[in-house]
Amino acid sequence: MLLDVMMPGLSGFDVCRAVRQEMQISPVQLPILLLSASAEVESITAGLDSGANDYITKPFHKQILTAHVEAALRLSRWHKQELDRAAGRSMQHLRQFSSEGDSKTGVRRRHGTPGGQRP
């Protein structure tokens, strides 16, 4: 999502904050890049503190904006792949654990019940 900091009504900071806090959309799910004519430290830190992934000052070259957008999307895809891999490892661990059984009783467990019976 590209947001200009100075928009009519709500600022880009406000929209970004609403997306992150009220809508609970993470930076991995939706990268947000803020565009602004202000290169002041306070404005940049306020933008990043509002939940933006990046802050780009105007004027900018189209190729630079494109590079920032592509980098944000690449990072988002990478994070999603890592989360998917971690979830896969967790599921594999759970399957392995549930099929090993209870070492004290020797009862093999599948589907969380002794002998694989479904509740």
Biotite code that builds the C-alpha atoms (Angstrom):
import biotite.structure as struc

atoms = struc.array([
    struc.Atom([0.000, 0.000, 0.000], chain_id="A", res_id=1, res_name="MET", atom_name="CA", element="C"),
    struc.Atom([1.347, 3.402, -0.961], chain_id="A", res_id=2, res_name="LEU", atom_name="CA", element="C"),
    struc.Atom([0.162, 6.267, 1.238], chain_id="A", res_id=3, res_name="LEU", atom_name="CA", element="C"),
    struc.Atom([0.918, 9.941, 0.934], chain_id="A", res_id=4, res_name="ASP", atom_name="CA", element="C"),
    struc.Atom([1.479, 11.478, 4.357], chain_id="A", res_id=5, res_name="VAL", atom_name="CA", element="C"),
    struc.Atom([-0.501, 14.610, 3.423], chain_id="A", res_id=6, res_name="MET", atom_name="CA", element="C"),
    struc.Atom([-3.945, 13.440, 2.315], chain_id="A", res_id=7, res_name="MET", atom_name="CA", element="C"),
    struc.Atom([-7.249, 15.263, 2.701], chain_id="A", res_id=8, res_name="PRO", atom_name="CA", element="C"),
    struc.Atom([-9.087, 14.156, 5.835], chain_id="A", res_id=9, res_name="GLY", atom_name="CA", element="C"),
    struc.Atom([-6.834, 11.569, 7.441], chain_id="A", res_id=10, res_name="LEU", atom_name="CA", element="C"),
    struc.Atom([-3.073, 11.697, 7.244], chain_id="A", res_id=11, res_name="SER", atom_name="CA", element="C"),
    struc.Atom([-1.067, 8.781, 5.899], chain_id="A", res_id=12, res_name="GLY", atom_name="CA", element="C"),
    struc.Atom([0.110, 8.239, 9.482], chain_id="A", res_id=13, res_name="PHE", atom_name="CA", element="C"),
    struc.Atom([-3.515, 7.882, 10.650], chain_id="A", res_id=14, res_name="ASP", atom_name="CA", element="C"),
    struc.Atom([-4.419, 5.443, 7.872], chain_id="A", res_id=15, res_name="VAL", atom_name="CA", element="C"),
    struc.Atom([-1.298, 3.389, 8.529], chain_id="A", res_id=16, res_name="CYS", atom_name="CA", element="C"),
    struc.Atom([-2.007, 3.280, 12.262], chain_id="A", res_id=17, res_name="ARG", atom_name="CA", element="C"),
    struc.Atom([-5.616, 2.212, 11.617], chain_id="A", res_id=18, res_name="ALA", atom_name="CA", element="C"),
    struc.Atom([-4.522, -0.594, 9.286], chain_id="A", res_id=19, res_name="VAL", atom_name="CA", element="C"),
    struc.Atom([-2.001, -1.914, 11.813], chain_id="A", res_id=20, res_name="ARG", atom_name="CA", element="C"),
    struc.Atom([-3.911, -1.438, 15.071], chain_id="A", res_id=21, res_name="GLN", atom_name="CA", element="C"),
    struc.Atom([-7.634, -1.374, 14.334], chain_id="A", res_id=22, res_name="GLU", atom_name="CA", element="C"),
    struc.Atom([-7.675, -3.736, 11.366], chain_id="A", res_id=23, res_name="MET", atom_name="CA", element="C"),
    struc.Atom([-4.753, -5.764, 12.819], chain_id="A", res_id=24, res_name="GLN", atom_name="CA", element="C"),
    struc.Atom([-3.033, -6.257, 9.462], chain_id="A", res_id=25, res_name="ILE", atom_name="CA", element="C"),
    struc.Atom([0.650, -7.012, 9.961], chain_id="A", res_id=26, res_name="SER", atom_name="CA", element="C"),
    struc.Atom([3.552, -5.554, 7.965], chain_id="A", res_id=27, res_name="PRO", atom_name="CA", element="C"),
    struc.Atom([4.111, -9.045, 6.531], chain_id="A", res_id=28, res_name="VAL", atom_name="CA", element="C"),
    struc.Atom([0.528, -9.305, 5.290], chain_id="A", res_id=29, res_name="GLN", atom_name="CA", element="C"),
    struc.Atom([0.451, -5.806, 3.814], chain_id="A", res_id=30, res_name="LEU", atom_name="CA", element="C"),
    struc.Atom([3.588, -3.709, 3.381], chain_id="A", res_id=31, res_name="PRO", atom_name="CA", element="C"),
    struc.Atom([2.884, 0.022, 3.692], chain_id="A", res_id=32, res_name="ILE", atom_name="CA", element="C"),
    struc.Atom([5.169, 2.614, 2.133], chain_id="A", res_id=33, res_name="LEU", atom_name="CA", element="C"),
    struc.Atom([4.683, 6.268, 3.073], chain_id="A", res_id=34, res_name="LEU", atom_name="CA", element="C"),
    struc.Atom([5.461, 9.034, 0.592], chain_id="A", res_id=35, res_name="LEU", atom_name="CA", element="C"),
    struc.Atom([6.189, 12.535, 1.831], chain_id="A", res_id=36, res_name="SER", atom_name="CA", element="C"),
    struc.Atom([7.801, 15.816, 0.878], chain_id="A", res_id=37, res_name="ALA", atom_name="CA", element="C"),
    struc.Atom([9.144, 16.056, 4.436], chain_id="A", res_id=38, res_name="SER", atom_name="CA", element="C"),
    struc.Atom([12.606, 14.673, 5.089], chain_id="A", res_id=39, res_name="ALA", atom_name="CA", element="C"),
    struc.Atom([12.569, 15.843, 8.715], chain_id="A", res_id=40, res_name="GLU", atom_name="CA", element="C"),
    struc.Atom([13.669, 13.300, 11.294], chain_id="A", res_id=41, res_name="VAL", atom_name="CA", element="C"),
    struc.Atom([10.444, 13.738, 13.280], chain_id="A", res_id=42, res_name="GLU", atom_name="CA", element="C"),
    struc.Atom([8.275, 13.011, 10.242], chain_id="A", res_id=43, res_name="SER", atom_name="CA", element="C"),
    struc.Atom([10.265, 9.936, 9.224], chain_id="A", res_id=44, res_name="ILE", atom_name="CA", element="C"),
    struc.Atom([10.243, 8.483, 12.737], chain_id="A", res_id=45, res_name="THR", atom_name="CA", element="C"),
    struc.Atom([6.519, 9.256, 13.127], chain_id="A", res_id=46, res_name="ALA", atom_name="CA", element="C"),
    struc.Atom([5.844, 7.421, 9.865], chain_id="A", res_id=47, res_name="GLY", atom_name="CA", element="C"),
    struc.Atom([7.822, 4.354, 10.843], chain_id="A", res_id=48, res_name="LEU", atom_name="CA", element="C"),
    struc.Atom([6.349, 4.432, 14.364], chain_id="A", res_id=49, res_name="ASP", atom_name="CA", element="C"),
    struc.Atom([2.846, 4.447, 12.834], chain_id="A", res_id=50, res_name="SER", atom_name="CA", element="C"),
    struc.Atom([3.575, 1.010, 11.354], chain_id="A", res_id=51, res_name="GLY", atom_name="CA", element="C"),
    struc.Atom([4.954, 1.802, 7.909], chain_id="A", res_id=52, res_name="ALA", atom_name="CA", element="C"),
    struc.Atom([7.491, -0.565, 6.392], chain_id="A", res_id=53, res_name="ASN", atom_name="CA", element="C"),
    struc.Atom([9.270, 2.261, 4.577], chain_id="A", res_id=54, res_name="ASP", atom_name="CA", element="C"),
    struc.Atom([9.271, 6.053, 4.188], chain_id="A", res_id=55, res_name="TYR", atom_name="CA", element="C"),
    struc.Atom([10.217, 7.622, 0.866], chain_id="A", res_id=56, res_name="ILE", atom_name="CA", element="C"),
    struc.Atom([10.794, 11.340, 0.437], chain_id="A", res_id=57, res_name="THR", atom_name="CA", element="C"),
    struc.Atom([9.661, 13.359, -2.571], chain_id="A", res_id=58, res_name="LYS", atom_name="CA", element="C"),
    struc.Atom([10.762, 14.031, -5.150], chain_id="A", res_id=59, res_name="PRO", atom_name="CA", element="C"),
    struc.Atom([11.776, 10.501, -6.045], chain_id="A", res_id=60, res_name="PHE", atom_name="CA", element="C"),
    struc.Atom([12.651, 8.769, -9.280], chain_id="A", res_id=61, res_name="HIS", atom_name="CA", element="C"),
    struc.Atom([10.139, 6.221, -10.552], chain_id="A", res_id=62, res_name="LYS", atom_name="CA", element="C"),
    struc.Atom([12.824, 3.503, -10.557], chain_id="A", res_id=63, res_name="GLN", atom_name="CA", element="C"),
    struc.Atom([13.637, 4.167, -6.914], chain_id="A", res_id=64, res_name="ILE", atom_name="CA", element="C"),
    struc.Atom([9.975, 3.924, -5.911], chain_id="A", res_id=65, res_name="LEU", atom_name="CA", element="C"),
    struc.Atom([9.667, 0.699, -7.907], chain_id="A", res_id=66, res_name="THR", atom_name="CA", element="C"),
    struc.Atom([12.772, -0.713, -6.176], chain_id="A", res_id=67, res_name="ALA", atom_name="CA", element="C"),
    struc.Atom([11.345, 0.109, -2.720], chain_id="A", res_id=68, res_name="HIS", atom_name="CA", element="C"),
    struc.Atom([7.995, -1.503, -3.576], chain_id="A", res_id=69, res_name="VAL", atom_name="CA", element="C"),
    struc.Atom([9.668, -4.629, -4.974], chain_id="A", res_id=70, res_name="GLU", atom_name="CA", element="C"),
    struc.Atom([11.924, -4.905, -1.905], chain_id="A", res_id=71, res_name="ALA", atom_name="CA", element="C"),
    struc.Atom([8.931, -4.649, 0.443], chain_id="A", res_id=72, res_name="ALA", atom_name="CA", element="C"),
    struc.Atom([7.022, -7.311, -1.500], chain_id="A", res_id=73, res_name="LEU", atom_name="CA", element="C"),
    struc.Atom([10.080, -9.573, -1.631], chain_id="A", res_id=74, res_name="ARG", atom_name="CA", element="C"),
    struc.Atom([10.541, -9.286, 2.133], chain_id="A", res_id=75, res_name="LEU", atom_name="CA", element="C"),
    struc.Atom([6.837, -9.953, 2.719], chain_id="A", res_id=76, res_name="SER", atom_name="CA", element="C"),
    struc.Atom([6.961, -13.094, 0.541], chain_id="A", res_id=77, res_name="ARG", atom_name="CA", element="C"),
    struc.Atom([10.094, -14.276, 2.342], chain_id="A", res_id=78, res_name="TRP", atom_name="CA", element="C"),
    struc.Atom([8.452, -13.832, 5.755], chain_id="A", res_id=79, res_name="HIS", atom_name="CA", element="C"),
    struc.Atom([5.359, -15.724, 4.597], chain_id="A", res_id=80, res_name="LYS", atom_name="CA", element="C"),
    struc.Atom([7.505, -18.598, 3.291], chain_id="A", res_id=81, res_name="GLN", atom_name="CA", element="C"),
    struc.Atom([9.375, -18.740, 6.610], chain_id="A", res_id=82, res_name="GLU", atom_name="CA", element="C"),
    struc.Atom([6.090, -18.811, 8.537], chain_id="A", res_id=83, res_name="LEU", atom_name="CA", element="C"),
    struc.Atom([4.775, -21.578, 6.264], chain_id="A", res_id=84, res_name="ASP", atom_name="CA", element="C"),
    struc.Atom([7.993, -23.583, 6.772], chain_id="A", res_id=85, res_name="ARG", atom_name="CA", element="C"),
    struc.Atom([7.783, -23.137, 10.543], chain_id="A", res_id=86, res_name="ALA", atom_name="CA", element="C"),
    struc.Atom([4.140, -24.233, 10.537], chain_id="A", res_id=87, res_name="ALA", atom_name="CA", element="C"),
    struc.Atom([5.063, -27.288, 8.467], chain_id="A", res_id=88, res_name="GLY", atom_name="CA", element="C"),
    struc.Atom([7.826, -28.215, 10.916], chain_id="A", res_id=89, res_name="ARG", atom_name="CA", element="C"),
    struc.Atom([5.419, -27.804, 13.838], chain_id="A", res_id=90, res_name="SER", atom_name="CA", element="C"),
    struc.Atom([2.828, -30.038, 12.193], chain_id="A", res_id=91, res_name="MET", atom_name="CA", element="C"),
    struc.Atom([5.474, -32.650, 11.404], chain_id="A", res_id=92, res_name="GLN", atom_name="CA", element="C"),
    struc.Atom([6.638, -32.562, 15.031], chain_id="A", res_id=93, res_name="HIS", atom_name="CA", element="C"),
    struc.Atom([3.055, -32.956, 16.286], chain_id="A", res_id=94, res_name="LEU", atom_name="CA", element="C"),
    struc.Atom([2.407, -35.902, 13.933], chain_id="A", res_id=95, res_name="ARG", atom_name="CA", element="C"),
    struc.Atom([5.621, -37.551, 15.066], chain_id="A", res_id=96, res_name="GLN", atom_name="CA", element="C"),
    struc.Atom([4.772, -36.961, 18.728], chain_id="A", res_id=97, res_name="PHE", atom_name="CA", element="C"),
    struc.Atom([1.218, -38.275, 18.400], chain_id="A", res_id=98, res_name="SER", atom_name="CA", element="C"),
    struc.Atom([2.334, -41.438, 16.591], chain_id="A", res_id=99, res_name="SER", atom_name="CA", element="C"),
    struc.Atom([5.124, -42.246, 19.084], chain_id="A", res_id=100, res_name="GLU", atom_name="CA", element="C"),
    struc.Atom([2.681, -42.950, 21.878], chain_id="A", res_id=101, res_name="GLY", atom_name="CA", element="C"),
    struc.Atom([2.880, -42.766, 25.612], chain_id="A", res_id=102, res_name="ASP", atom_name="CA", element="C"),
    struc.Atom([6.228, -44.147, 26.779], chain_id="A", res_id=103, res_name="SER", atom_name="CA", element="C"),
    struc.Atom([4.909, -44.978, 30.266], chain_id="A", res_id=104, res_name="LYS", atom_name="CA", element="C"),
    struc.Atom([1.907, -47.068, 29.222], chain_id="A", res_id=105, res_name="THR", atom_name="CA", element="C"),
    struc.Atom([3.146, -48.219, 25.843], chain_id="A", res_id=106, res_name="GLY", atom_name="CA", element="C"),
    struc.Atom([-0.165, -47.129, 24.341], chain_id="A", res_id=107, res_name="VAL", atom_name="CA", element="C"),
    struc.Atom([0.191, -45.828, 20.833], chain_id="A", res_id=108, res_name="ARG", atom_name="CA", element="C"),
    struc.Atom([-1.772, -42.636, 20.293], chain_id="A", res_id=109, res_name="ARG", atom_name="CA", element="C"),
    struc.Atom([-3.257, -41.376, 17.070], chain_id="A", res_id=110, res_name="ARG", atom_name="CA", element="C"),
    struc.Atom([-5.758, -38.566, 16.791], chain_id="A", res_id=111, res_name="HIS", atom_name="CA", element="C"),
    struc.Atom([-5.162, -37.804, 20.495], chain_id="A", res_id=112, res_name="GLY", atom_name="CA", element="C"),
    struc.Atom([-6.782, -40.979, 21.876], chain_id="A", res_id=113, res_name="THR", atom_name="CA", element="C"),
    struc.Atom([-5.380, -44.399, 22.783], chain_id="A", res_id=114, res_name="PRO", atom_name="CA", element="C"),
    struc.Atom([-5.304, -46.803, 19.857], chain_id="A", res_id=115, res_name="GLY", atom_name="CA", element="C"),
    struc.Atom([-6.248, -44.123, 17.354], chain_id="A", res_id=116, res_name="GLY", atom_name="CA", element="C"),
    struc.Atom([-9.930, -44.163, 18.222], chain_id="A", res_id=117, res_name="GLN", atom_name="CA", element="C"),
    struc.Atom([-11.683, -40.969, 17.409], chain_id="A", res_id=118, res_name="ARG", atom_name="CA", element="C"),
    struc.Atom([-13.644, -39.333, 20.196], chain_id="A", res_id=119, res_name="PRO", atom_name="CA", element="C"),
])
